[in-house]
Amino acid sequence: MAVTATYLNNSRASFSPIGPEVELAAPGVNIMSTASGDGYGNLSGTSQAAPHVAGTAALIISSNLPAVNGDGIVNEDVRLQLQSTAQDLGDLGKDDTYGYGLVNAFITAAAISCDCGDICVNETGWWRDGGAFNASKTSIQDTMNNASSGDTICVKGGSYTENVDIVTAHLTLAGEGAEVVNVGAAYSGDHVFEVTANHVNISGFNVTGATGIGKAGIYLNGADHCNISDNIASGNWGGVYMEDSSNNILPNNTASGNYGGIRLYFSSDNILLDNTASNNDGDGIGLYDSSNNTLTGNTANSNDYDGIYLKFSSNNRLLNNTASSNDYYYGIELCYSSDNLIYNNYWSNADNAYDDGSNQWNTAATDGPNIIGGPSIGGNYWSDYTGTDPEGDGLGNASYNIAGGGNFDYHPLCPSASVKGDLNGDGALTPADAAIALVIAATGVHDDAADVSGDGAVTSLDAFMILQAAAEMVEL
């Protein structure tokens, strides 16, 4: 193995040769070494550079003793690991001056052990714990091709360009974190990750570049009992999609900046928990021909279509979700969908809801707190609800009519008035609050928040005082 010597600044030493035979570079100028006469001295030459490489090779061999004893590691494995972990110098890739680059004992030693699972992966290859390093330009996919059922695969921080097919069941693919592990599609017309096996866990990745129509950052196809968590999917046609897949759980993913955020097709009994699907060009979360799914704690804001969309989808449960500023279509839209239970969600959009089926928009009133901090759980919070809460239980005294058909939320949530006279809970006094006070006065129902005069009754006087306060003519 030909080694060139470098100065301390990593430039080639003037006495070192160049040529295609050079594989690695190592420090070789003024190296403290043994000298004649049982002493030490600072010496220079390729003879001082080569021991750095030999010592690093010894690290590789000593850390792979089980594999060595079983004839699992050979000279070529050591050579590949030295090459793949070298710090590139000069021209990109191998060149005649530095070869593959400066030998790096620290990185090489780190690449040897796999203390986070059965297989470790970095940008240049993969290795089993205690086994040989395998250089690869598509290291995640090559790992999948060599993994066994039950393996845990740890993917180190870095940028990977590949499309990964997962066909082996009972695998855990764990990235070091979506902020440091980036996987971009090598071919934009395919999914970044496609899972066609059961019991697969994927976490800790940032996936992007699957821009072909219908292609997703993470795609489950006929896959059951999978856990897809803590990933970021952006810059794809779809963020996280599943089709013909059941009994999966998707917690804490972010699917933003795609065409569609999270979508389920012909899929049932899945749980979508605490995901964010915002700023997509289509809908945030979509269910198509999908039933018996649970959506809870998800956020779908500022999408160009609906925040949440259901089509031909029934018997799903939606609770504790938030959809705001989806102002081109609806916060939530249900088409040809029935028998869904939708309660304790937060809807704040120009048009909050559309439902042409038969669905339940509230549950029986129970003790809270609810999604806006009120004392009771019942229906949903609607930003355009004009009813009031005379009983102070956090539930409106009038139902909320859902556009599209004969559906109602019979227990809409009402915020507590933090500003005296703020009857619609928007944090400010406006003529709208005065109008609500007039409605209360007409019904004869007492409402402490509307009784700004403090005379024990809600009358037109209270409405007039709220109107004056809105114009900053008086203070309440």
C-alpha positions as a Markdown table, in Angstrom:
| # | Residue | x | y | z |
|---|---|---|---|---|
| 1 | Met | 0.0 | 0.0 | 0.0 |
| 2 | Ala | 1.7 | 3.2 | -1.2 |
| 3 | Val | 1.6 | 6.1 | 1.4 |
| 4 | Thr | 2.5 | 9.7 | 0.7 |
| 5 | Ala | 3.8 | 12.0 | 3.5 |
| 6 | Thr | 2.2 | 15.3 | 4.4 |
| 7 | Tyr | 3.3 | 18.4 | 6.3 |
| 8 | Leu | 1.3 | 19.5 | 9.4 |
| 9 | Asn | -1.0 | 21.6 | 7.3 |
| 10 | Asn | -1.9 | 18.4 | 5.3 |
| 11 | Ser | -0.2 | 19.5 | 2.1 |
| 12 | Arg | 2.0 | 16.9 | 0.3 |
| 13 | Ala | 5.6 | 16.9 | 1.5 |
| 14 | Ser | 7.9 | 17.9 | -1.3 |
| 15 | Phe | 9.9 | 14.7 | -1.2 |
| 16 | Ser | 6.9 | 12.5 | -1.6 |
| 17 | Pro | 6.2 | 11.0 | -5.0 |
| 18 | Ile | 2.9 | 11.2 | -6.8 |
| 19 | Gly | 1.1 | 8.7 | -9.1 |
| 20 | Pro | -1.8 | 6.3 | -9.4 |
| 21 | Glu | -0.2 | 3.9 | -6.9 |
| 22 | Val | -0.7 | 6.3 | -4.0 |
| 23 | Glu | -3.6 | 5.1 | -1.8 |
| 24 | Leu | -3.3 | 7.1 | 1.4 |
| 25 | Ala | -1.6 | 10.1 | 3.0 |
| 26 | Ala | -0.2 | 10.4 | 6.5 |
| 27 | Pro | 1.9 | 12.9 | 8.5 |
| 28 | Gly | 5.6 | 12.4 | 7.6 |
| 29 | Val | 7.5 | 15.5 | 8.5 |
| 30 | Asn | 9.3 | 16.2 | 11.8 |
| 31 | Ile | 7.8 | 13.1 | 13.4 |
| 32 | Met | 9.1 | 12.1 | 16.8 |
| 33 | Ser | 10.7 | 8.7 | 16.4 |
| 34 | Thr | 13.4 | 6.5 | 17.8 |
| 35 | Ala | 16.9 | 7.3 | 16.7 |
| 36 | Ser | 20.2 | 5.5 | 16.8 |
| 37 | Gly | 21.9 | 5.5 | 20.2 |
| 38 | Asp | 18.8 | 4.7 | 22.2 |
| 39 | Gly | 17.4 | 8.2 | 21.7 |
| 40 | Tyr | 14.6 | 10.0 | 20.0 |
| 41 | Gly | 14.6 | 12.5 | 17.2 |
| 42 | Asn | 12.4 | 14.4 | 14.7 |
| 43 | Leu | 12.5 | 12.5 | 11.4 |
| 44 | Ser | 10.9 | 13.0 | 8.0 |
| 45 | Gly | 10.1 | 10.7 | 5.1 |
| 46 | Thr | 7.5 | 8.3 | 3.8 |
| 47 | Ser | 9.0 | 5.9 | 6.3 |
| 48 | Gln | 7.5 | 8.1 | 9.0 |
| 49 | Ala | 4.1 | 8.3 | 7.3 |
| 50 | Ala | 3.7 | 4.6 | 6.7 |
| 51 | Pro | 3.6 | 3.6 | 10.4 |
| 52 | His | 0.5 | 5.8 | 10.9 |
| 53 | Val | -1.3 | 3.7 | 8.3 |
| 54 | Ala | 0.0 | 0.4 | 9.8 |
| 55 | Gly | -1.1 | 1.4 | 13.3 |
| 56 | Thr | -4.6 | 2.3 | 12.0 |
| 57 | Ala | -4.8 | -1.1 | 10.2 |
| 58 | Ala | -3.9 | -2.8 | 13.5 |
| 59 | Leu | -6.8 | -1.0 | 15.1 |
| 60 | Ile | -9.1 | -2.4 | 12.5 |
| 61 | Ile | -7.8 | -6.0 | 12.9 |
| 62 | Ser | -7.8 | -5.9 | 16.7 |
| 63 | Ser | -11.4 | -4.6 | 16.8 |
| 64 | Asn | -12.5 | -7.4 | 14.5 |
| 65 | Leu | -10.8 | -10.3 | 16.3 |
| 66 | Pro | -14.0 | -12.5 | 16.4 |
| 67 | Ala | -14.3 | -12.1 | 12.6 |
| 68 | Val | -10.5 | -12.6 | 12.2 |
| 69 | Asn | -10.6 | -15.9 | 14.2 |
| 70 | Gly | -13.5 | -17.0 | 12.0 |
| 71 | Asp | -11.7 | -15.9 | 8.8 |
| 72 | Gly | -14.3 | -13.2 | 8.3 |
| 73 | Ile | -11.9 | -10.3 | 7.7 |
| 74 | Val | -9.2 | -10.3 | 5.0 |
| 75 | Asn | -6.6 | -7.8 | 3.8 |
| 76 | Glu | -9.0 | -6.3 | 1.3 |
| 77 | Asp | -11.5 | -5.5 | 4.1 |
| 78 | Val | -8.8 | -3.6 | 6.0 |
| 79 | Arg | -7.8 | -1.7 | 2.8 |
| 80 | Leu | -11.4 | -0.7 | 2.1 |
| 81 | Gln | -12.0 | 0.5 | 5.6 |
| 82 | Leu | -8.8 | 2.6 | 5.5 |
| 83 | Gln | -9.8 | 4.1 | 2.2 |
| 84 | Ser | -13.5 | 4.8 | 3.0 |
| 85 | Thr | -12.7 | 6.5 | 6.3 |
| 86 | Ala | -9.9 | 8.7 | 5.0 |
| 87 | Gln | -10.2 | 12.5 | 5.0 |
| 88 | Asp | -10.4 | 13.5 | 1.4 |
| 89 | Leu | -7.6 | 16.0 | 0.3 |
| 90 | Gly | -6.9 | 17.6 | -3.0 |
| 91 | Asp | -9.3 | 16.7 | -5.9 |
| 92 | Leu | -12.6 | 15.1 | -5.0 |
| 93 | Gly | -12.3 | 11.3 | -4.6 |
| 94 | Lys | -9.1 | 9.4 | -5.2 |
| 95 | Asp | -6.3 | 11.4 | -6.9 |
| 96 | Asp | -2.6 | 10.9 | -7.7 |
| 97 | Thr | -1.4 | 13.2 | -5.0 |
| 98 | Tyr | -3.1 | 12.0 | -1.8 |
| 99 | Gly | -4.8 | 8.8 | -2.9 |
| 100 | Tyr | -8.1 | 8.5 | -1.0 |
| 101 | Gly | -6.9 | 11.1 | 1.5 |
| 102 | Leu | -5.4 | 11.5 | 5.0 |
| 103 | Val | -5.7 | 8.4 | 7.2 |
| 104 | Asn | -7.9 | 9.1 | 10.2 |
| 105 | Ala | -7.4 | 6.7 | 13.1 |
| 106 | Phe | -10.2 | 8.2 | 15.2 |
| 107 | Ile | -12.9 | 7.8 | 12.5 |
| 108 | Thr | -11.7 | 4.4 | 11.6 |
| 109 | Ala | -11.8 | 3.2 | 15.2 |
| 110 | Ala | -15.3 | 4.7 | 15.6 |
| 111 | Ala | -16.4 | 2.9 | 12.5 |
| 112 | Ile | -15.3 | -0.4 | 13.9 |
| 113 | Ser | -17.6 | -0.8 | 16.8 |
| 114 | Cys | -21.4 | -0.7 | 16.6 |
| 115 | Asp | -22.7 | -0.1 | 20.1 |
| 116 | Cys | -26.2 | 1.0 | 19.1 |
| 117 | Gly | -27.5 | -2.0 | 17.3 |
| 118 | Asp | -26.6 | -5.1 | 15.2 |
| 119 | Ile | -25.5 | -3.2 | 12.1 |
| 120 | Cys | -24.1 | 0.3 | 11.8 |
| 121 | Val | -24.2 | 2.4 | 8.6 |
| 122 | Asn | -22.3 | 5.5 | 7.6 |
| 123 | Glu | -22.0 | 7.4 | 4.3 |
| 124 | Thr | -19.3 | 5.1 | 3.0 |
| 125 | Gly | -20.4 | 1.7 | 4.1 |
| 126 | Trp | -21.8 | -0.6 | 6.7 |
| 127 | Trp | -20.6 | -3.2 | 9.2 |
| 128 | Arg | -22.0 | -5.7 | 11.7 |
| 129 | Asp | -21.0 | -5.4 | 15.3 |
| 130 | Gly | -17.7 | -7.2 | 15.5 |
| 131 | Gly | -17.6 | -7.8 | 11.8 |
| 132 | Ala | -15.8 | -6.4 | 8.7 |
| 133 | Phe | -16.4 | -3.1 | 7.1 |
| 134 | Asn | -18.2 | -3.2 | 3.8 |
| 135 | Ala | -17.7 | -0.1 | 1.6 |
| 136 | Ser | -20.7 | 1.0 | -0.4 |
| 137 | Lys | -22.1 | 4.0 | -2.2 |
| 138 | Thr | -25.6 | 3.0 | -1.3 |
| 139 | Ser | -24.9 | 1.9 | 2.2 |
| 140 | Ile | -28.5 | 1.9 | 3.6 |
| 141 | Gln | -29.9 | -0.2 | 0.8 |
| 142 | Asp | -26.9 | -2.6 | 0.9 |
| 143 | Thr | -27.5 | -3.0 | 4.6 |
| 144 | Met | -31.2 | -3.8 | 3.9 |
| 145 | Asn | -30.0 | -6.4 | 1.4 |
| 146 | Asn | -27.8 | -8.1 | 4.1 |
| 147 | Ala | -30.0 | -7.6 | 7.2 |
| 148 | Ser | -31.7 | -10.4 | 9.0 |
| 149 | Ser | -35.1 | -10.4 | 10.6 |
| 150 | Gly | -34.8 | -8.9 | 14.1 |
| 151 | Asp | -31.8 | -6.7 | 13.3 |
| 152 | Thr | -31.5 | -3.1 | 14.6 |
| 153 | Ile | -29.7 | -0.9 | 12.1 |
| 154 | Cys | -28.2 | 2.4 | 13.3 |
| 155 | Val | -27.6 | 5.0 | 10.6 |
| 156 | Lys | -25.0 | 7.6 | 11.4 |
| 157 | Gly | -25.3 | 11.3 | 10.7 |
| 158 | Gly | -24.6 | 12.3 | 7.1 |
| 159 | Ser | -26.1 | 12.7 | 3.7 |
| 160 | Tyr | -27.2 | 9.7 | 1.7 |
| 161 | Thr | -28.5 | 9.6 | -1.8 |
| 162 | Glu | -30.5 | 6.5 | -2.5 |
| 163 | Asn | -33.9 | 4.9 | -2.8 |
| 164 | Val | -34.3 | 2.3 | -0.1 |
| 165 | Asp | -36.6 | -0.8 | -0.3 |
| 166 | Ile | -37.3 | -2.6 | 2.9 |
| 167 | Val | -38.6 | -6.2 | 2.3 |
| 168 | Thr | -37.4 | -8.0 | 5.5 |
| 169 | Ala | -39.8 | -8.1 | 8.4 |
| 170 | His | -39.0 | -7.3 | 12.0 |
| 171 | Leu | -36.3 | -4.7 | 11.3 |
| 172 | Thr | -35.6 | -1.5 | 13.2 |
| 173 | Leu | -34.0 | 1.3 | 11.1 |
| 174 | Ala | -32.9 | 4.0 | 13.5 |
| 175 | Gly | -31.2 | 7.2 | 12.3 |
| 176 | Glu | -29.2 | 9.3 | 14.7 |
| 177 | Gly | -31.8 | 12.1 | 14.3 |
| 178 | Ala | -33.7 | 13.8 | 11.5 |
| 179 | Glu | -31.6 | 16.9 | 12.1 |
| 180 | Val | -28.4 | 15.0 | 11.1 |
| 181 | Val | -29.4 | 12.1 | 8.9 |
| 182 | Asn | -30.5 | 13.3 | 5.4 |
| 183 | Val | -31.7 | 10.8 | 2.8 |
| 184 | Gly | -32.4 | 12.2 | -0.6 |
| 185 | Ala | -33.9 | 10.2 | -3.5 |
| 186 | Ala | -31.3 | 9.1 | -6.1 |
| 187 | Tyr | -34.3 | 8.7 | -8.5 |
| 188 | Ser | -37.1 | 11.2 | -8.0 |
| 189 | Gly | -39.6 | 8.9 | -9.5 |
| 190 | Asp | -39.4 | 6.5 | -6.6 |
| 191 | His | -40.1 | 6.6 | -2.9 |
| 192 | Val | -37.2 | 7.4 | -0.6 |
| 193 | Phe | -38.2 | 4.6 | 1.8 |
| 194 | Glu | -40.6 | 1.9 | 0.6 |
| 195 | Val | -41.7 | -0.6 | 3.2 |
| 196 | Thr | -43.4 | -3.9 | 2.0 |
| 197 | Ala | -42.7 | -5.9 | 5.1 |
| 198 | Asn | -44.5 | -6.1 | 8.5 |
| 199 | His | -43.1 | -5.0 | 11.9 |
| 200 | Val | -40.6 | -2.4 | 10.5 |
| 201 | Asn | -39.6 | 0.6 | 12.6 |
| 202 | Ile | -38.2 | 3.7 | 11.0 |
| 203 | Ser | -37.1 | 6.7 | 13.0 |
| 204 | Gly | -34.7 | 9.7 | 12.9 |
| 205 | Phe | -34.5 | 10.5 | 9.2 |
| 206 | Asn | -35.0 | 13.6 | 7.1 |
| 207 | Val | -36.3 | 12.3 | 3.7 |
| 208 | Thr | -36.6 | 14.4 | 0.6 |
| 209 | Gly | -36.5 | 14.4 | -3.2 |
| 210 | Ala | -39.3 | 11.9 | -4.1 |
| 211 | Thr | -41.1 | 14.4 | -6.4 |
| 212 | Gly | -42.6 | 12.0 | -8.9 |
| 213 | Ile | -46.4 | 11.9 | -8.9 |
| 214 | Gly | -47.7 | 9.8 | -6.0 |
| 215 | Lys | -44.2 | 9.2 | -4.6 |
| 216 | Ala | -43.5 | 9.7 | -0.9 |
| 217 | Gly | -40.6 | 10.2 | 1.5 |
| 218 | Ile | -41.8 | 7.2 | 3.4 |
| 219 | Tyr | -44.3 | 4.8 | 1.8 |
| 220 | Leu | -45.9 | 1.8 | 3.4 |
| 221 | Asn | -47.3 | -0.7 | 0.9 |
| 222 | Gly | -49.1 | -3.6 | 2.3 |
| 223 | Ala | -47.2 | -3.3 | 5.6 |
| 224 | Asp | -48.7 | -3.9 | 9.0 |
| 225 | His | -47.6 | -3.3 | 12.6 |
| 226 | Cys | -44.9 | -0.8 | 11.7 |
| 227 | Asn | -43.8 | 2.2 | 13.7 |
| 228 | Ile | -42.8 | 5.3 | 11.7 |
| 229 | Ser | -41.7 | 8.0 | 14.2 |
| 230 | Asp | -39.6 | 11.2 | 14.6 |
| 231 | Asn | -39.0 | 11.7 | 10.9 |
| 232 | Ile | -39.1 | 14.8 | 8.7 |
| 233 | Ala | -40.4 | 14.5 | 5.2 |
| 234 | Ser | -40.2 | 17.6 | 3.0 |
| 235 | Gly | -39.7 | 18.3 | -0.7 |
| 236 | Asn | -41.6 | 15.2 | -1.8 |
| 237 | Trp | -44.8 | 14.6 | -3.7 |
| 238 | Gly | -46.0 | 13.0 | -0.5 |
| 239 | Gly | -44.6 | 13.1 | 3.0 |
| 240 | Val | -45.6 | 9.9 | 4.7 |
| 241 | Tyr | -48.1 | 7.7 | 2.7 |
| 242 | Met | -49.5 | 4.3 | 3.4 |
| 243 | Glu | -51.6 | 2.0 | 1.2 |
| 244 | Asp | -53.3 | -1.3 | 2.1 |
| 245 | Ser | -51.6 | -1.1 | 5.5 |
| 246 | Ser | -53.1 | -1.7 | 8.9 |
| 247 | Asn | -52.2 | -1.6 | 12.6 |
| 248 | Asn | -49.4 | 0.9 | 12.2 |
| 249 | Ile | -48.5 | 3.8 | 14.4 |
| 250 | Leu | -47.1 | 7.1 | 13.2 |
| 251 | Pro | -46.0 | 9.4 | 16.1 |
| 252 | Asn | -44.1 | 12.7 | 16.0 |
| 253 | Asn | -43.4 | 13.0 | 12.3 |
| 254 | Thr | -43.2 | 16.2 | 10.4 |
| 255 | Ala | -44.6 | 16.1 | 6.8 |
| 256 | Ser | -44.4 | 19.7 | 5.6 |
| 257 | Gly | -43.5 | 21.4 | 2.3 |
| 258 | Asn | -44.7 | 18.5 | 0.2 |
| 259 | Tyr | -47.7 | 18.2 | -2.1 |
| 260 | Gly | -49.6 | 16.0 | 0.4 |
| 261 | Gly | -48.5 | 15.7 | 4.0 |
| 262 | Ile | -49.7 | 12.4 | 5.5 |
| 263 | Arg | -52.1 | 10.2 | 3.5 |
| 264 | Leu | -53.8 | 6.8 | 4.1 |
| 265 | Tyr | -55.3 | 4.8 | 1.2 |
| 266 | Phe | -57.3 | 1.7 | 1.8 |
| 267 | Ser | -55.8 | 1.4 | 5.3 |
| 268 | Ser | -57.4 | 0.7 | 8.6 |
| 269 | Asp | -56.7 | 0.5 | 12.4 |
| 270 | Asn | -53.8 | 2.9 | 12.3 |
| 271 | Ile | -52.9 | 5.6 | 14.8 |
| 272 | Leu | -51.6 | 9.0 | 13.8 |
| 273 | Leu | -50.3 | 10.7 | 16.9 |
| 274 | Asp | -48.7 | 14.1 | 17.4 |
| 275 | Asn | -47.7 | 14.6 | 13.8 |
| 276 | Thr | -47.3 | 18.0 | 12.0 |
| 277 | Ala | -48.5 | 18.2 | 8.5 |
| 278 | Ser | -48.4 | 21.9 | 7.6 |
| 279 | Asn | -47.5 | 24.2 | 4.6 |
| 280 | Asn | -48.2 | 21.5 | 2.0 |
| 281 | Asp | -49.4 | 22.3 | -1.5 |
| 282 | Gly | -52.3 | 19.9 | -1.1 |
| 283 | Asp | -54.0 | 18.6 | 2.1 |
| 284 | Gly | -52.2 | 18.2 | 5.4 |
| 285 | Ile | -53.7 | 14.8 | 6.4 |
| 286 | Gly | -55.9 | 12.8 | 4.1 |
| 287 | Leu | -57.8 | 9.5 | 4.6 |
| 288 | Tyr | -59.0 | 7.8 | 1.4 |
| 289 | Asp | -61.2 | 4.7 | 1.6 |
| 290 | Ser | -59.8 | 4.2 | 5.1 |
| 291 | Ser | -61.6 | 3.2 | 8.2 |
| 292 | Asn | -61.2 | 2.6 | 12.0 |
| 293 | Asn | -58.2 | 4.9 | 12.2 |
| 294 | Thr | -57.4 | 7.2 | 15.2 |
| 295 | Leu | -56.0 | 10.7 | 14.7 |
| 296 | Thr | -55.0 | 12.5 | 17.9 |
| 297 | Gly | -52.8 | 15.4 | 18.7 |
| 298 | Asn | -51.9 | 16.2 | 15.1 |
| 299 | Thr | -51.4 | 19.7 | 13.7 |
| 300 | Ala | -52.4 | 20.6 | 10.1 |
| 301 | Asn | -51.9 | 24.3 | 9.5 |
| 302 | Ser | -51.5 | 26.5 | 6.5 |
| 303 | Asn | -52.0 | 23.9 | 3.8 |
| 304 | Asp | -53.2 | 25.0 | 0.4 |
| 305 | Tyr | -56.1 | 22.5 | 0.4 |
| 306 | Asp | -57.8 | 21.1 | 3.5 |
| 307 | Gly | -56.1 | 20.7 | 6.8 |
| 308 | Ile | -57.7 | 17.3 | 7.2 |
| 309 | Tyr | -59.6 | 15.5 | 4.4 |
| 310 | Leu | -61.7 | 12.3 | 4.5 |
| 311 | Lys | -63.1 | 10.7 | 1.4 |
| 312 | Phe | -65.0 | 7.4 | 1.4 |
| 313 | Ser | -63.7 | 6.9 | 5.0 |
| 314 | Ser | -65.8 | 5.8 | 7.9 |
| 315 | Asn | -65.6 | 4.8 | 11.6 |
| 316 | Asn | -62.5 | 6.9 | 12.3 |
| 317 | Arg | -61.9 | 8.9 | 15.5 |
| 318 | Leu | -60.4 | 12.4 | 15.4 |
| 319 | Leu | -59.6 | 14.1 | 18.7 |
| 320 | Asn | -57.2 | 16.8 | 20.1 |
| 321 | Asn | -56.2 | 17.8 | 16.6 |
| 322 | Thr | -55.5 | 21.4 | 15.4 |
| 323 | Ala | -56.2 | 22.8 | 11.9 |
| 324 | Ser | -55.6 | 26.5 | 11.5 |
| 325 | Ser | -55.1 | 28.9 | 8.6 |
| 326 | Asn | -56.1 | 26.4 | 5.9 |
| 327 | Asp | -57.8 | 29.3 | 4.2 |
| 328 | Tyr | -58.2 | 28.1 | 0.6 |
| 329 | Tyr | -60.5 | 25.2 | 1.4 |
| 330 | Tyr | -61.5 | 23.8 | 4.8 |
| 331 | Gly | -60.0 | 23.1 | 8.1 |
| 332 | Ile | -61.6 | 19.7 | 7.8 |
| 333 | Glu | -63.7 | 18.3 | 4.9 |
| 334 | Leu | -65.6 | 15.0 | 4.8 |
| 335 | Cys | -66.9 | 13.7 | 1.5 |
| 336 | Tyr | -68.9 | 10.5 | 1.2 |
| 337 | Ser | -67.8 | 9.6 | 4.7 |
| 338 | Ser | -70.0 | 8.6 | 7.7 |
| 339 | Asp | -69.9 | 7.3 | 11.2 |
| 340 | Asn | -66.8 | 9.2 | 12.2 |
| 341 | Leu | -66.4 | 10.7 | 15.7 |
| 342 | Ile | -64.9 | 14.1 | 15.7 |
| 343 | Tyr | -64.5 | 16.0 | 19.0 |
| 344 | Asn | -62.2 | 18.1 | 21.1 |
| 345 | Asn | -60.4 | 19.5 | 18.1 |
| 346 | Tyr | -59.4 | 23.1 | 17.4 |
| 347 | Trp | -60.6 | 24.6 | 14.1 |
| 348 | Ser | -59.6 | 28.1 | 13.1 |
| 349 | Asn | -59.9 | 28.7 | 9.4 |
| 350 | Ala | -61.8 | 30.9 | 7.0 |
| 351 | Asp | -64.1 | 28.0 | 6.4 |
| 352 | Asn | -63.8 | 25.5 | 9.2 |
| 353 | Ala | -65.7 | 22.4 | 8.1 |
| 354 | Tyr | -67.7 | 20.7 | 5.4 |
| 355 | Asp | -69.5 | 17.4 | 5.8 |
| 356 | Asp | -71.9 | 15.8 | 3.3 |
| 357 | Gly | -72.2 | 12.6 | 5.2 |
| 358 | Ser | -73.6 | 11.6 | 8.6 |
| 359 | Asn | -71.0 | 12.0 | 11.4 |
| 360 | Gln | -70.8 | 12.7 | 15.1 |
| 361 | Trp | -69.2 | 16.0 | 15.9 |
| 362 | Asn | -69.3 | 15.8 | 19.7 |
| 363 | Thr | -69.3 | 13.4 | 22.5 |
| 364 | Ala | -71.3 | 13.4 | 25.7 |
| 365 | Ala | -70.3 | 16.3 | 28.0 |
| 366 | Thr | -67.6 | 15.1 | 30.5 |
| 367 | Asp | -65.1 | 16.8 | 32.8 |
| 368 | Gly | -62.1 | 18.3 | 31.0 |
| 369 | Pro | -59.9 | 20.1 | 30.5 |
| 370 | Asn | -60.6 | 20.4 | 26.8 |
| 371 | Ile | -58.3 | 21.5 | 24.0 |
| 372 | Ile | -58.7 | 25.2 | 24.8 |
| 373 | Gly | -58.3 | 24.7 | 28.6 |
| 374 | Gly | -62.0 | 24.8 | 29.4 |
| 375 | Pro | -63.6 | 22.7 | 32.1 |
| 376 | Ser | -65.6 | 20.3 | 29.9 |
| 377 | Ile | -65.1 | 18.0 | 27.0 |
| 378 | Gly | -67.9 | 17.9 | 24.5 |
| 379 | Gly | -67.5 | 19.1 | 20.9 |
| 380 | Asn | -64.9 | 21.2 | 19.1 |
| 381 | Tyr | -63.6 | 24.7 | 19.2 |
| 382 | Trp | -64.8 | 26.7 | 16.2 |
| 383 | Ser | -63.2 | 30.1 | 15.6 |
| 384 | Asp | -66.4 | 31.4 | 14.0 |
| 385 | Tyr | -68.8 | 30.2 | 16.7 |
| 386 | Thr | -71.0 | 33.0 | 17.9 |
| 387 | Gly | -72.8 | 31.2 | 20.7 |
| 388 | Thr | -72.2 | 31.9 | 24.4 |
| 389 | Asp | -71.7 | 30.0 | 27.6 |
| 390 | Pro | -74.2 | 31.2 | 30.2 |
| 391 | Glu | -73.6 | 28.2 | 32.5 |
| 392 | Gly | -69.8 | 28.7 | 32.5 |
| 393 | Asp | -69.1 | 25.0 | 31.7 |
| 394 | Gly | -67.1 | 25.8 | 28.6 |
| 395 | Leu | -69.8 | 24.5 | 26.3 |
| 396 | Gly | -71.8 | 26.8 | 24.0 |
| 397 | Asn | -75.6 | 27.2 | 24.6 |
| 398 | Ala | -76.3 | 26.8 | 20.9 |
| 399 | Ser | -75.2 | 24.1 | 18.4 |
| 400 | Tyr | -72.8 | 24.8 | 15.6 |
| 401 | Asn | -74.0 | 24.0 | 12.1 |
| 402 | Ile | -71.6 | 22.1 | 9.9 |
| 403 | Ala | -71.8 | 23.1 | 6.2 |
| 404 | Gly | -72.6 | 20.5 | 3.6 |
| 405 | Gly | -75.6 | 18.7 | 5.2 |
| 406 | Gly | -77.5 | 18.1 | 8.4 |
| 407 | Asn | -74.6 | 17.8 | 10.8 |
| 408 | Phe | -74.2 | 19.7 | 14.0 |
| 409 | Asp | -71.8 | 20.1 | 16.9 |
| 410 | Tyr | -74.2 | 20.1 | 19.8 |
| 411 | His | -71.5 | 20.9 | 22.4 |
| 412 | Pro | -69.2 | 23.5 | 20.8 |
| 413 | Leu | -66.4 | 24.7 | 23.0 |
| 414 | Cys | -66.4 | 28.2 | 24.4 |
| 415 | Pro | -63.3 | 30.0 | 25.6 |
| 416 | Ser | -63.3 | 31.7 | 29.0 |
| 417 | Ala | -63.5 | 35.5 | 28.6 |
| 418 | Ser | -60.1 | 36.8 | 29.6 |
| 419 | Val | -61.2 | 40.3 | 28.7 |
| 420 | Lys | -64.4 | 41.6 | 30.3 |
| 421 | Gly | -67.1 | 41.6 | 27.6 |
| 422 | Asp | -65.0 | 39.6 | 25.2 |
| 423 | Leu | -67.8 | 37.2 | 24.4 |
| 424 | Asn | -66.4 | 35.5 | 21.3 |
| 425 | Gly | -63.0 | 34.9 | 23.0 |
| 426 | Asp | -60.8 | 36.5 | 20.4 |
| 427 | Gly | -59.0 | 38.5 | 23.1 |
| 428 | Ala | -60.4 | 41.9 | 22.1 |
| 429 | Leu | -63.6 | 44.0 | 22.4 |
| 430 | Thr | -65.3 | 44.4 | 19.0 |
| 431 | Pro | -68.8 | 45.2 | 17.8 |
| 432 | Ala | -69.2 | 41.4 | 17.4 |
| 433 | Asp | -69.2 | 41.1 | 21.2 |
| 434 | Ala | -71.9 | 43.7 | 21.4 |
| 435 | Ala | -74.0 | 41.8 | 19.0 |
| 436 | Ile | -73.6 | 38.6 | 21.1 |
| 437 | Ala | -74.6 | 40.6 | 24.2 |
| 438 | Leu | -77.8 | 41.6 | 22.4 |
| 439 | Val | -78.6 | 38.0 | 21.6 |
| 440 | Ile | -78.1 | 37.0 | 25.2 |
| 441 | Ala | -80.3 | 40.0 | 26.4 |
| 442 | Ala | -83.1 | 38.8 | 24.0 |
| 443 | Thr | -83.0 | 35.3 | 25.5 |
| 444 | Gly | -83.1 | 36.5 | 29.1 |
| 445 | Val | -80.3 | 34.1 | 30.1 |
| 446 | His | -77.8 | 35.4 | 32.6 |
| 447 | Asp | -74.1 | 35.5 | 31.5 |
| 448 | Asp | -71.6 | 37.0 | 33.9 |
| 449 | Ala | -69.1 | 37.8 | 31.1 |
| 450 | Ala | -71.8 | 39.7 | 29.3 |
| 451 | Asp | -73.1 | 41.6 | 32.4 |
| 452 | Val | -70.5 | 44.3 | 32.1 |
| 453 | Ser | -72.7 | 46.8 | 34.0 |
| 454 | Gly | -72.8 | 44.5 | 37.0 |
| 455 | Asp | -76.5 | 44.9 | 37.6 |
| 456 | Gly | -77.2 | 41.2 | 37.6 |
| 457 | Ala | -78.9 | 41.1 | 34.3 |
| 458 | Val | -77.8 | 41.2 | 30.6 |
| 459 | Thr | -79.6 | 44.0 | 28.8 |
| 460 | Ser | -79.2 | 46.3 | 25.8 |
| 461 | Leu | -77.2 | 48.5 | 28.2 |
| 462 | Asp | -74.5 | 45.9 | 28.4 |
| 463 | Ala | -74.4 | 45.7 | 24.6 |
| 464 | Phe | -74.1 | 49.4 | 24.4 |
| 465 | Met | -71.3 | 49.6 | 26.9 |
| 466 | Ile | -69.4 | 46.9 | 25.1 |
| 467 | Leu | -69.8 | 48.8 | 21.8 |
| 468 | Gln | -68.5 | 52.0 | 23.5 |
| 469 | Ala | -65.5 | 50.1 | 24.9 |
| 470 | Ala | -64.8 | 48.7 | 21.5 |
| 471 | Ala | -64.6 | 52.3 | 20.2 |
| 472 | Glu | -62.4 | 53.1 | 23.2 |
| 473 | Met | -64.9 | 55.6 | 24.5 |
| 474 | Val | -65.2 | 53.9 | 27.9 |
| 475 | Glu | -63.3 | 51.3 | 29.9 |
| 476 | Leu | -65.1 | 48.3 | 31.4 |
